[in-house]
Amino acid sequence: IGIGLVLIWIAMQMLSLYTKHNDIIIVPDFRGMNYRQVAAGSEYQNYQFSVTDSIFEADKPKGSILTQDPFPGAKVKKNRMVYLTITSTIPEKTAMPDLRDLTLRQAQSMLESAGLKLGKLLYIRSFDEDAVQNQLFQGKPIKAGSPINKGSSIDLTVGMGAKAAEMKVDSLRDDSL
């Protein structure tokens, strides 16, 4: 029995050495950091990195880390693989929706669902009040269905309707929206 216990104890010690039991490091918080800088940084040489997904977010810097697995503060062994989700360096494309003849509220809703932003509004004389007359990208008309980067701003020309008869102005800009 004594020899058996000694052999079990020796086996456990060898197993502990082989698996590097109690030899752990703490995972830092990589979120918000640039992926290239982290992967090339010498202070993070105890980790291996794998990008599992990239997501386009216009308000985040390109290439920044959004999520990580294992989470910050986790105890892991040296050379552990850290799986990352980063922001895309190339914006996603979306098809420009057809906003003509829609109300301003409908047009704004369609822009948001397509991942686009409402830019400037240019009010023009037209019989239909608050109806979109034209859609502009970088000052030029853009056709429905044209590929465009998500997060782009779209300017709209909107009819003034009955308000145009009351005003003696051909056009009025409203940049407050």
N, C-alpha and C positions, 0 to 999 in steps of 0.2 A: 504494500500500500504506500509506503514511504517513497519508494522508487517511482511509483506511478504519479504521486503528487509532485515530485521534483520534475519529472518529465512534462507534466501539464504546465507547471510554472515556467519552465524553460520555453515551452512552445508558446505560451502567452507573451512572454517577454520578446521572443523573436517576432511574433506577429505584430506586436506593438511597434517594434523598430521598423519592420517592413512597411506597415501602413502609416507610419509617422504619426502615431497617436499623440495628441496634445501638441502637435506642431501646427498651429493655426495662425492665420492672419485675418484681420478685420477688413471687410470690403468697404472702400470709401464711397461717398456719394458722387457719382459721375454725372448726374442729371444737370443739364444746363451747360456742361463743358463741351468743347468741340471734339468730335470723334478723332480726327487726325492727330490733334495734339495729345490726346489721351493715349492712343495706340502707339505713338512714337515716343512718349515720355518715359524717361529712364526710371522715374519713381514708381511707375506702374508695371515694371518688368516681371513682377510676381503673378501677373494675371494674363490670360489669353482672352482676346476679344472676338466676338462674332456678331455681325449685324444681321438680325433676323427680319427686320422690317424697316421701311422708311415711309414716313407720312409727311404730306405737305401741310405746313402750317405757316401762313403768311406772316404772323406776328412773332415767330421765333427765328433766330439766326440759322442760316443754312448749315447743315452738318452737326447741329447741336444734339446732344443726347436727351431723349425724352423719358425713356424708362430703361430699367436694367433688371436683370435677374442673375444672380441673387441680389436681394435688396441691400441698400446701404446698412452697414452695421452687422451684417451676417458674418459668422465665423466660418471660414473655408480654409482649405489646404492650399499650399503654394501651387502655382500654375493652373489654377482653377479657371474654367471657361466662364466668361461673363457675357451673357447674351444681351444685346442692346437694340433699342428702337431709336432711330435718329430721324431728324427732319430731313426731308428730301432736298438735295442740292439743285435739282431741276424741278420747277413747278409743274404740277399736273396740268394737262390741257382739258378744256371743257368746250362744248359747243355753245356758241352764242345763241341765247333764246330769242325768239321773235317777240319783241315788246310793242311793236307798232299797234296802235288802236286799243291798247290796254289802258286801264286807269293807272295813275301813278302808284297807287297802293299795290295793285296787282303786279306791276312791273318791278317794283322794289322787292316784292316777295319772290318773284321768279329769279331775279338777280341773285338774291341771297341763297336760294336753293341750288343754283348753278355754281356757287362759290365765287361770285363776283361782287363787287362793291358798287354802290350808287355814287356817282361822281357829282358833277355840277348839273344844275337844272337851268335850262334856258327857256323862258316863257316866250311864246310867239303868238301872233294873232291867228286864231283858228276858231271855228264855230264850236268844236267839241272841247268843253272845259275839262282840264286835268287828264286828257288823253295823250298818250305818247305819240308824237308825230315822227320822231326819228331817234335813232340810237347811234352814239358816236364813241369811237375809241381813239384816243390821242388826237382828237379834233377832226377825225375823218369818219364818214358813215361806215358802219360795219354790218354786213349781211347776216341774217339769221343762219345758224348752222356753221358759221366760220369758226375754226379752232382758235381758242384764245387761252392764255394762261389764267389759271385760277388765281383769285386775289386781285385781278385787274379792275380798274375803275372805269365805269361806263357812264358817260354824260348823256343826258336825255333832253330833247326838245319837247316841251309840253304845251298844249293849247291853253289859251286863256279863256275861251268861251265868251260869255256875256261880259266878263270883266274887261275885255278888249275894247268894247264900245264905250265904256266909261272912261278909259284911259286914253290919252293922246300920245302914247309912247308905242313905237313899233316893237321894241323888245325890252325885256326887263330881266336882269340877272338876279338870282337868289342862290347864293352860295352857302346859306346857313344850314342846309340839309346835308 
